[in-house]
Amino acid sequence: MQDEAFYICDACGEEIVVPVDLSQGSRQQYVEDCPVCCRPNVVHVEIDEDGQVCVWAEPE
């Protein structure tokens, strides 16, 4: 099971690594500022039944 994943910031195009907290369920959503450009992103995390993690973000 993955404990980290990444998304691409829509604003600056940088790859951002985020921790995956499995205790928060298989579908998660939260707002996080990009550590590079400081713009807020809505981060989506989905974990399927095989433990594969999919993370993507969109502008807030």
N, C-alpha and C positions, 0 to 999 in steps of 0.2 A: 504494500500500500504506500502510495506517495505521501510524503509529508511536506513537499513544496511543489509549487507549480508556477507558471508565469503567464502574463498577459502582455499585450502591446498597448501602450498608452495611445489613445486616439489623438491627443493633442500634440505630443512630441515624437511619437513613433518608437520610443525606447521600450525595451523588454524589461518588465518589472517582475521580480520574483516575490511571491507571497507564500507564507506558510499555509498549509491546509489543516484546519482543525476538524478532525473527524467527529468530534463530540457534538458538533453543531448541526448534524444531520446531512442528508444526501443532497439537499438543495439549499444553497445559502446565497444571500445577497447583502452587501454592505457598501458603504461609501468610504473611499480611501483617497487621500491626496497623492498624486504622483510624486515620488521622492526626487524626480529630476526637474519637472516644470511646475510643480505645486498645484496643478489643476485637479479638481475632484473627478473621480471616476466611480461609477457604480460597478462594482466587481461582482460577477456571478460565478458561483462554484457549483458544479454538479458532479456527483460521484455515483457511478453506475453500480449495479449489483456485482460486477467483477472487480470492483475497486479502482477502475479507471477514472481519473480526475480530469475534468474539462473546466477551464477557467477562461473567461473573457470579460471585457470591460467595455463600457460605453460612457460617454460624457454625462455628467450629472445635469 
